[in-house]
Amino acid sequence: MRFAAIGLDHRHIFHMVGDLIAAGATCVGFDPRTSDERVLTGFKERFPELKPVDADRLLDDPTIDLIACASIPSERAAVAVRAMRAGKDFMVDKPGVTSFDQLAAVEAAVKETGRIFSVCFSERFIVPATIIAGKLIADGAIGNVVQTLGVGPHRLNRPIRPSWFFDTQYFGGILTDIASHQIDQFLHFTGSTDAEIVASSVGHFGDNDLPGFEDFGEVLLRSDRAGGYIRVDWFTADGLPTWGDGRLTILGTKGTIELRKYVDIAGRPGTDHVFLVDGSGTRHIDASKEPLTYFRNLIADVQNRTETAMSQQHVFTVCRLALEAQANAVRVPVKPR
């Protein structure tokens, strides 16, 4: 499978390209245009063998099967539609879209062309702990899943962020952006095909000179079989040795699973800690060596026209729910400090 990278505006492009290559795909080039020269520099350092090629040439190349994209979020849908109409599948960083109109355009392009539009939900797809959790649930380790509680704290790293990062018209809002990860996980681990946004809120509690920037958000959602709570924020303190203490707790009728994805605070070293509580007791599982499956499955889907990495409807449902949560969110705090 041959692919190219267009949209070097976010650092997530590093793992998207690297993991596709590790899974056996061949990267034939990248469009060097960027809104953040630091991302371009980092890309070249990681992939010195790759050559810069203009986006038009990459899109017109009939030998390229897929485009990987981490452009400015509000621009991703347009690149996706153009790529699909050029006969290529499309893998994009989250959020895949930032408006309902963009979602409709992408859905129409998929229906028109039969191409794949896949969002790389990295907090599930590049986290081995989520694969172990999925296997435990499938084996009945905690019974029927009743609820998920997902938190996605992030470090702001304000000095290195491009200007679009702080403008909602470009990134879509904190729920459209970050909370899409937790919505994806809710649907996946509860086995739900759809959900209702019961309540949502966004707010700004940080730097006074960024009053329009959303640095906090929460969502309460419910499906026909389970409920979920999501909290996302930009308040990871500098003392944490990673960008965020992302966690997911999955409640079942016979036990619980907690994922401490990126750090076990003041505990075990490394990443991908899974804690299982069931009728027999408690145990810790080191999931860090569990092989990732998304990228190899996506390559197979491109080749075989299947949906083993993720169903197309799942992608669209996550996008829609994130947009609905954002659109209906209450602003907090109501009274400025």
C-alpha positions, 0 to 999 in steps of 0.5 A: 500500500502506497501513501503520502502525507498532506497537511503537516500542521500538527505533530500527530502526523509523526505517528500516523506516518511512522506507524503506517510505515511500521505496518508495511506501507510505503510513503512516497512523499509529503507536501512540505507546506505547513503553518508550523515550521517546527512540525515540518522540521520534526517531520524531516528529522524523523523521516530523512529519507522521504522527499517533499512533493507538491500536494497536486502531484501527490493527489494526481498520482494514480499509484498512491492509495491513501493520503494521511493528513494532519492539517489545520482542523478546519481544512481537513474535510476539503482535503479529504473530499478532494483526495477521495474524488481523486480515487484515494482513501483518507486517514486524518488526525482528529477532529476529522471535521469541525462543522456539520456542513463539513461532515455532510460533505465528507459523507457525500464524498464517501457515498459518491466515491466508495472511498474510506474516510478514517479518523486516527483516534490516537488515544485508542489506536496507538495505546496498547492498553485499549487493545488489552481492555477490549480483549478482557471485555470480549472474554466477559471479564467484567460482565456487561459494560454499564458505563465509561468514565474517560478523562483527557487532560493535556499540557497546553505548551502555549509557547510552541502552539501556532495561532490557529490552535487558540481560535475556535473557528480553526480547531472546532472547540475543545469537545469537537477536538479532544472529546472525540477520543472519549466519544470513540472509546465510549461507543467502542467499549460499550458496543453502542452504535449511537448515543445521545448527548445528555449534557455538555459544557465548555469553559475558560479558566486559564490565562486571562489574555485568551478569554475565547479559548476553551481549556475545559470541557465535559460531556454526559452521554447515553446509549441504549445500553450504557452511559458515559462521562467525559472530561477534557482540559488543558491543565496538565501541570509541568511536573507530570513527566508526560503530556497528560494523565489520560485515563479510562475507567470501564464499569461492568456488571462483574468488575471494572477495568481502569486504563492509565494510558500514559503514566501511573502517578508515583507508581509503576514506570512506563505506559499502558497500565491496565488494572482489573478488578473482578470476582477473584481479586485485583491485578495489574497488567502491563499492556505496553508490549501488546501489538497495535492493530489499527494501522495494519487493519487499515492497510488491509481495508484499503487493499480488500475494501473491508472495514476491519480497522473501524466501520465507516458509520462509527467514524461518522457517528463519533464526528456527529456526536462531538459536533452536537456536544460542542454546539449544545454546550453550556459556557462555564463559569457563568460569572467571570472571575 
